[in-house]
């Protein structure tokens, strides 16, 4: 009777966890939709009106100030569109390999570093929360590589093993100074954000770099966490208590 009661409680907690995963997907989709259809379109209309006013103004200090304001607005709209894209893209595919390849292809340009994705082991579906966080870390690492590394080659290596899922982003660029690796760039939170995402899913993240030596982002997630499904196990999300191995 004790065992049956325990099983019933575990199943109830598993159903609650599954519902939370679905709610998280729906919430991100809703936020992306509202950002696109309300906030971004409203700001875009506002910018068009300012542009019309700017064209009617004579040259001078006021016009110069307005033009600088318009540039700030353009950057804000671009950042908003990027946020919408990130919110949507994390759930457009369950295939981490294709998602990473799509990010690299998006960032690559004619003069950018040569990019390739290497896969070891049979591709397996990941727990949705793990997939989301690993994808976000990969995206940030690739963005840093293409934007700051001045590299000739950037590789994304994804390993699917029974015991671990491993992501390695490597480049042969200028590298990162030790103080930046530890503290991050002033005004930038990419490295700190990757560390935070790794901690949320109980993963290990190492940033190996030095000035002139290239950079390697090495992320590993235990297979017992990465491959779990809501019906089997839960992800140890930071700050969520656990009973019987199931997050509350």
N, C-alpha and C positions, 0 to 999 in steps of 0.2 A: 504493500500500500504506500509506503514511503517512496519507493522507486517510481510508482505510477504518479504520485503527486509531484515528484521532482520533474518527470517527463512532461507533465501537463504544464508546469510552470515554465520550463524551457521553451516549449512550443509557443506559449503565449508571448514570451519575451522575443522569440524569433519573429513572430508575426508583427510585433511592435517595431522591431528593427527594420523589417521589410517595408513597413508603411513609412518609416522615417526616410529611407532611401528614396522611395517614390515621391514623397513630399519635397525632398531636396531637389530632385530633378524638375518637378513641376514648378517649384519656386524660382529656380534659376531661369527656366524658360519664360515664366511670367515676367520676371524682372527685365530680361532681354527684350521681350516684346514691348513692354511699357516704355523702356528707355528709347527704343527706336521710334515708336509711333507717337509718343507724347513729348518727352523732354527734348530729344534731338531735333525733331521736326520743329518744335517751338523755337528752339535756339537758332535753328537755321533760318526761320522766317524773320526772327529778330535781326540776325546778321544781314539779311538782304535789305531790310529797311535802313540799317546803319550805312550799308554800302551806297544806297541811293542818296542818303543825306551827304555822304562824303563826296560823291560826284558833283553835288550842287555847290559845295563850299569852295571858296577861292583859296589859292595857295597861302600857306601861313602856318604859324605855330599850332593853331587849333586843329587844322587839317592834319598836320603831322601826328599830333596826339591821337586823333581819331583813327588814323591808319595803323598806328601801333596797337590800339585797342582792337581793331579788326583782326590783326595778326594773332593776338592772344585768343580771340574768339575762335579763329580757325583751328588753332592748336587744341582748344578745348573740345571742339566738335570731333576732330580726328581722334583724340583720346577716348571720347565717348563711343565712337564707332568701333574702336579697337576693343573696348570693354564688352560691347554687345557681341562682337565676333568671338571673343574668348568665352563668354558665357554660353554661347550656342555651340561652339566647336567642341567643347569638352564632352558633349553628349551626342554629337552627330555620328559617332562610330564607336563600336565596342572594341575595335581593333587598334591597339596601341601602336602597332607598327605603322599602319597606314596613317594614323593621326600624326605621328612624329615625322613621317615622310612628307606629309602635306605642309607641316610647319616649315620644314627645311626648304621645300620648293617655293613656298610663299616668300620666305626671307631672301632666297638666293636671287641674284641679279647677274647681269652679264659680266660684271667685274668682281663678283663675290667669290668666296672660297668654293672649291669643289666640295660637294656634299654627297654623302652616301649613308645608307642605313644597312647595318649588318645584323642578322638575326641568327641566334644560336638556339637550337631546340625547337620542338613543335610549338607553334603559337597557340596560346590558351586564353580563354576569357578570364578577365580579372574581376574581382569584386568591384562594383561600380564606384565606391568611394575611393578605393585604392587606385583604380584606373584614372579617376579624375585628378587626384593629387600627383600621381606619377606623370601624367600628361602635362600638368601645369609646370612641374619642375623641368621636364624636358623642353617645354616651350621657352621658359625663361633662360635656361642654359644655352639653347640654340640662339636665342635673340642676343644674348651677351656675346656669343661667339661671332656671329655675323656682324654685329654692330661695333664691338670694341676690340676684338682680338687682332684684327689685321692679319688673319690667317690665310694660308693657301689651301688648307684641307681641314674639313670638319667632319668627324665621323660620329654617328649615333649607333651604339651597339646595345642590343636588347637580348638578354639571355633568359629563356624560360627553362628552369630546372625544377625538379620536384621539390627541392628544398629551398629554393630562392628564386626570386625574379630580380634581375639586375639590369640597371640602366647606366651606361657610360657614354658621356658626351665628351669627345676629345678634339682638341685643335692644336695646330702647330704655330700659333700666333705669338704675340708679344708676352703673354702671361700676365699674371696679376701679382702685384707687389704684396708681400706678407701682411702689411698693415691693412690693405684693402680687403684681403681674404678674411682677416679676423674681424674688422670693423665695418667693412662695406665702404662704398663710395659716398661721399657727402651728398645728401639729397637723393640717393638711390637706395632702394630696399630690396633689390632682386636677390642677393645672396642670403640676406636675413629671411626673406620670404620663403626661399627654398628650404632653409633649415627648419622653419616653422612647419611647413607642409610635411616634411619628412617626419618630424616628431608626432604629428597628428595621427599618422598611420603606423607608428612604431617602427619606422624604417631607419636605416643607417645611411648618412650622407657624408661623404668626404670630398673636399675641394682641394685638389692637388695642383699647385701652380707655383710659379716664381717668375720674376722678371726675365723675359727672353727664353723661357723654357716651355711655353705652351700651357694649356690648362686641361685638366680632366675633372669632370663632375662624375662621381661614382656613387650611385644610389642602389641599395639592396633592401629588398623586402622579403621577409620569411614566407616561404610557400604556404604555410599554414594560415597566414593572414591574406596573402595576395590572391590565392585561388579560392578562398572561402566564398560560399554563397549564403544568402540570408537564411536558407533552410539548414545550413550546416554550422557555420560559425559567424561571429561578428568581428568587425574591425575595432581595435582598441582606440577609439577616438579620444583625444586628449580631453580630460575633464569629465568623462562619462564613466560612472561606476560600473562594475561588473559583478554578476552573481552567476556562479556555475559556468563561467567562460562566456557568458552572453552579456553584451552591453545593455544597460538599462536605458 
